Amino acid sequence: MKKFFIGALAMGMIASMSLQSCIGSFSLTHKLLNWNEGINSKFVNELVFFAFWILPVYEVSALADLLVINSIEFWSGSSPVTAESKIIDGQDGKYLCERDADGYTITSLNDGSVTRLNFHEEEQTWTVIVGDEMDELPLLTFVDDTHVKVPVSATEMRVVDLTSEQALYAYQAEVTAQ
């Protein structure tokens, strides 16, 4: 009995050390919950919620996240559930918009041109790469909940108050005048 206890303790310690910081984002379960929250009627929302617990939809999605998707996310660095692509009809043509963990790749289906938008979480900054250029240009940086820093020229950034229409129009006029 003592050997069993020591062996179980050793296995528990090895497992806890090898599984550190491997929680994962549970993206499939979150996506399912967000879909349910998006239902407009609170009564239908509650019905779907209960139905998904009775028919073990939430349990199966959590188990799939735990065993498969979070493992893929841990080893590859990105979740296969968060990757997404859509075709968007714009005023001047169709675009393929692909989302991944770092941002968006937008490909024009008209001429094949590619634009990449990257989000750098530590700086709270969106950058853009247009075409074959390798330089990431700053697009905007979040300063706080109501202010962003945006480019005025190639070398100058300006803080704009998002709650003020006048500030937004002034920025738009300044950029379009150049």
N, C-alpha and C positions, 0 to 999 in steps of 0.2 A: 504494500500500500504506500509506503514511504517513497519507493522508487517511482511509482505512478505519479504521486504528487510533485516530486522534483522534476520529472519529465514534462508534466503538464505546465508547470511554472516556467521551465526553460522554453518550451514551445510558445507560451504566451508572451514571454519577453522578446523572443526572436520575431514573432509576428508583429508586436507593437512597434518594434524598431524598424522593421522593413516596410511597414505601411504608414509611416509618418507622412503627413501632408498629402495624402492621397484621397481626399474627400471627394473631389470632383465637383462639377457644377450642377449635376442632375438636370441637364438641359432638356431631356425628353419630358420629365415630370413637370418641370417649370413651363414648358411649352403647352402641355396639356392643361395645366391649371390656368394659364393665361388665356387659352382658347375658351375655357369655361367661363372665366370672368368677363369675356367679351360678349357674352350673350346678353341681349338688351333687356330681357324680362327677368326680374329677380326671382320670380316663381319658377320659370323654366330653368334658370341657373341653379336653383336649389334642387329641383328634380334631377337634373343632370348630375349634380354633385352626389346626391344619394345613390343614384343608379350606378355611377362609376365606382362607388365604394362597395355596393352590393355585388355587382358584376366586377370582379376584381381588376378593373382597368387601371386605377391608380396604383394598386399593388404590383401589377405586372410591369407598368412603366417604371416604377421605382426599382424593381428587381432588375429590369433590363439596363437601367442606368447604372446600378450598383455593379453588376457582373460584367457588362459588355461595354457600354458607351463611356463610362468613366475610365475604364482601363484603356480604351483607345485614346481618350483625351489625355490621360497621363503619359502614355508612351509617344504619342504623335505631337502633343502640344496644342491640339485643337479638337473641338468636339465635332463629330460628323453630323450632329443634329443642328448645330448653329449655322452650318454652311447652307446657303440658300441661293437660288437663282430665279430671276423673273425676266420676262420680256415686257418692256414698257413702250407704249406708243406715245412718242413725243410729237410736238408740233412739226418738227422737221425730220421725222423718221422713227425707226424702231431701234431700241437699245436693249442689249443683254446686260442686266445688272446682277452681278454675283457677289454675295456677301460671305465673308469668312470671319475668323476671330479678330483680325486686325483692321478690317474696313471693307471697302467695296472696290470692285473692278467693273468699269462701265465700258462696254464695247459697242460701238456703233455698228449696226447691221447694214447700214448704207455704204459706208466707206471703210469699215474695219478699223477705224482709229480707236485707241484704247486710252482711258483715263483711269488712274488709280487714286483712291482716297484712303489714306491711312490714319488711324487714330492712335496716338501715343498717350497711353493712360497716365503715365507718371508725370508728363508735362501738361496733360489735359488739352492736347493740341491736335487739330486735324491738319494734315498736309496733303498736297496733291502732286501727282506726277502725270504729266501730259505726254502722250506719245512715247517715243523712244528715249526721251531725256532721262537721265539718271538722277537729276537733282530733284529733291523734294522741296517744294515751295510751301511756305506756311499759308494756310487757308484761314484758320481762326484758332484762337486759344481762349478757353474759358477762364475768366478772371474770378468770377463768383456767379451766383445764381442769376444776376441781372446784367452783367457786363461781359463783353467779349473783346479780345484784341484782334483787330483785322488789318490786313495790309492796305496801305494807301498808295504806296509805290513799291518798287522792288526792294527798297532799303528801309522804308518807314512803316511802322505799325501804329494804329490808333485805337484807343479804348472807346467802345461805343456802348451806350446805355440801351439795353434791349426794351426797356419799359417806356422809352420816350420815342414817339413817332417822329418828332422833330429831329432828334439825333440820328435816327435811321435814314430819314430823307436827306439830311445834310451829308451823311456819309455816302449815300448813293449818288448825290449830285457831285460830290468831290471826286469820286472814282470815275464816273462817266464823263466828267469834264476833261480828264487826262488823255 
